[in-house]
Amino acid sequence: MKLSIFAAVLSSTFMVASATTMTGAKPLKSLPKAHAKELKVVAEPYDYIIAGGGLAGCLLANRLSADGTKKVLLLEAGRSDYDNLFIRMPAGILKLFRSVYDWQFESSGEKGCNGRNIFLQRGKVLGGSSCTNVMLHHRGTAKDYDDWCVPGWAAADVLPWFKASEDDTIGLSSDFHSRGGEWTLSQVRYQNPLSKTFLDIGSKILGANDDFNNWSRPQDGVGRFHVSQHNGERQSGAAAFLSPAKHRKNLTVRTGVMVRRINFDDSKTANSVTYDLLGDDTCTQFTAALKEEGEVLLAAGAIGSPQILMVSGVGDASHLEKHSIPVVADVPSVGENFQDHPAAIVSFRTPVKGVSVTSKLRIFGLTNPFPVLKWLFFKTGMMTSSGCDHGAFVQTAAAQGQPDLQIRFLAAKSLGPDGMTTFTQFRNSRRVEDGYTFQTIASRARSKGCLRLASSNSHVRPIIDVGYLSDSADIVTLREGVKLGRLLGNSDEWGEYKGEEIYPGPTVQTDDEIDEYIRQTLHTANALIGTCKMGTGDDAVVGPDLCVKGVNGVRVVDASIIPVIPGGQTGTPVVMIAERAAAFILDPSLAPQAATIEVAAEVSEAEAVAV
């Protein structure tokens, strides 16, 4: 009886969280009261206005308000309840995709994917996508940062800033890790028998790697992926950085607000930010002013940041003129250089019943309360896993000196050939078959796309073309990934777990057939970057100091400034970027300059020889 009541409460918890519009905006009950509150917010000017309360925005808000002398305003369109049960519980991710916590973007008719629109999950809540991602804690390699070719952002420069925020709970090499920061690095407190078997089989074929963030050796090998969790709970940017700071008197946090534009004076210097309230049908706008020499810090991500720049008059002049937007600065590269990690899957059905994590989560067609209770009371067990915390990095025939393929192993049979299906449809499935899946990811994808405005109104979603498979090397990587997934999945060492291939299936054999399968089922691995590219060339949007070209008083501090996608998930690199940016915003003497860290420089050279 008690367990049935608990299951009902658990279900109703999500229903309450979902009692909003599909956009995630709660209808405003009292407009006069809401408007009065905003008038108080904009009554005084700010030193810093942060547009976007995702991972970078939360860290910036913490650091810039820390000494109490700077007045900071953080504007976030999403929700405020980053402490929701399904966000804190790692396995709760199965409830988050296509929910009120998700922007639910889609790309538009990807040519490389037979014209399909690709679902792009982005977090719509304080903490952003750090509240809705799979929590993998990867940096990429030293070579990734050296290859950016941006002064002051080489591996030797960025390593101290990775370590500045980190709290290594595993006990890894102090050359590359540190203790005491807010951004926890840990291992999932659960291992499924299928995951353990994968490690045994994979390490014999591909070699083992117990720390993919150790830059003294190649990234290649099979192992457990590190995760951003603290004591068995998801560690979002909001929980790690914003929560300790949100009660500071000099920090104002507003949620459910949409930035409409940055305003500039005649000298092209930002002087204010205009926003309105989601759920306000009157579209009343409010303008928050900057103090003299104040700054706007864009931290709205690879979709939001270029959109805000363009509706504010910073972008390709001809494109802005089509939307009747007055041009403040002609910066053609805004919205260009869009990059992501494309993925395809290989999935097997095992004859052993009740072994997969998905089947363990179901009992009589309902949510099994026992794993949930174990997590609630002890913060251990299968609910501490997002499902894909074991895997590998591999060099295929398309590699250029370091792994081009990431494999994420899931101890579950996929519900469909599009790997996002399991995450979006599992909550509607009463019974699932047991199995195991290899999600193969082009971890250093070379394809590039772009983002363009559909309207001068920032409430209207932009037109997104990620450009998946526009570079032929990416489909070679994924094709080899499918073949490797088959090799691993068909090994006799699976013993009683050895299963039947379901996706792509036995009818897909030739390279052309595999390529077509990839085009028809390709999905995102959620690593959107690059649309406000950092650099020193004509194709850059921001310089090494993250200041936007052509205007004053505006910086971009988020994944959109990453010039070339690193080999691994991008959350932790964003923490590094924001940590470093906060430091040199407060102290310009710390602004990027040539590398001077001998140990890290030697590591880069050692790695170059190793690979």
Secondary structure as UniProt FT lines:
FT   HELIX           2..17
FT   TURN            22..23
FT   HELIX           31..41
FT   STRAND          46..51
FT   HELIX           55..64
FT   TURN            65..67
FT   STRAND          72..76
FT   TURN            82..83
FT   HELIX           85..88
FT   HELIX           90..95
FT   TURN            96..98
FT   TURN            100..101
FT   STRAND          105..106
FT   HELIX           111..113
FT   TURN            114..115
FT   STRAND          119..120
FT   TURN            126..127
FT   HELIX           128..131
FT   HELIX           142..146
FT   TURN            147..148
FT   TURN            151..152
FT   HELIX           155..165
FT   STRAND          166..168
FT   TURN            174..176
FT   STRAND          183..186
FT   HELIX           193..206
FT   TURN            212..213
FT   TURN            215..216
FT   STRAND          221..224
FT   STRAND          229..230
FT   TURN            231..232
FT   STRAND          233..234
FT   HELIX           238..242
FT   TURN            243..247
FT   TURN            249..250
FT   STRAND          251..255
FT   STRAND          257..264
FT   TURN            266..267
FT   STRAND          269..277
FT   TURN            278..279
FT   TURN            281..282
FT   STRAND          285..298
FT   HELIX           301..311
FT   TURN            312..313
FT   STRAND          314..315
FT   HELIX           317..322
FT   TURN            323..324
FT   STRAND          329..330
FT   TURN            332..335
FT   STRAND          338..339
FT   STRAND          342..349
FT   TURN            353..354
FT   HELIX           357..360
FT   STRAND          362..363
FT   TURN            364..365
FT   STRAND          366..367
FT   HELIX           369..378
FT   HELIX           382..384
FT   STRAND          390..394
FT   TURN            397..398
FT   STRAND          405..410
FT   HELIX           420..425
FT   HELIX           426..428
FT   STRAND          435..442
FT   TURN            443..444
FT   STRAND          449..452
FT   TURN            458..459
FT   STRAND          463..465
FT   TURN            468..469
FT   HELIX           472..489
FT   HELIX           492..497
FT   STRAND          500..503
FT   TURN            506..507
FT   HELIX           511..521
FT   STRAND          523..524
FT   TURN            531..532
FT   TURN            538..539
FT   TURN            544..545
FT   STRAND          547..548
FT   TURN            549..550
FT   STRAND          554..556
FT   HELIX           559..561
FT   HELIX           571..586
FT   HELIX           588..590
FT   HELIX           598..610
//
